[in-house]
Amino acid sequence: MTTPSVLFVCVKNGGKSQMAAGLMRKAVGDSVEVHSAGTKPSGTVNALSAEALLEVGVDLSGEQPKPIDPIMLSRIDFVITLGSEAKVDPIDGPTFENWNTDEPSQRGIDGIERMRLVRDDIAARVEELASRLRGTDG
């Protein structure tokens, strides 16, 4: 039996994809191989993203933004892009999905409150994906 794997991708790999990966690890533990990457990685994890995750028991302090590894991409089961800006050229093998996540800043909501709303949107999507992955995991 193989462990299902998922790669979360956003542009900078500093916020949404890091949040999704952290929330997925919390939801499924070691039962799913979880990665995150960026199409144009930034230098650091977004401090407000990290703070919003700490509120729900997810610690990103050891994480750094990283580019997509083509070798890893070829063996991943699910590639999830977050938002409308991150683009990954489809390849044979993985199932590709896009999560067009909530963007509270379009409604004038910024700062930690924005990150909490983004976190909660991603958390709900992660729970749904985790249920699907558990279903494929026997």
Secondary structure, 3 states (H helix, E strand, C coil): CCCCEEEEEECCCCCHHHHHHHHHHHHHHHHCEEEEEECCCCCCCCHHHHHHHHCCCCCCCCCCCCECCHHHHHHCCEEEEECCCCCCCCCCCCEEEEECCCCHHHHCCCHHHHHHHHHHHHHHHHHHHHHHHHHHCC
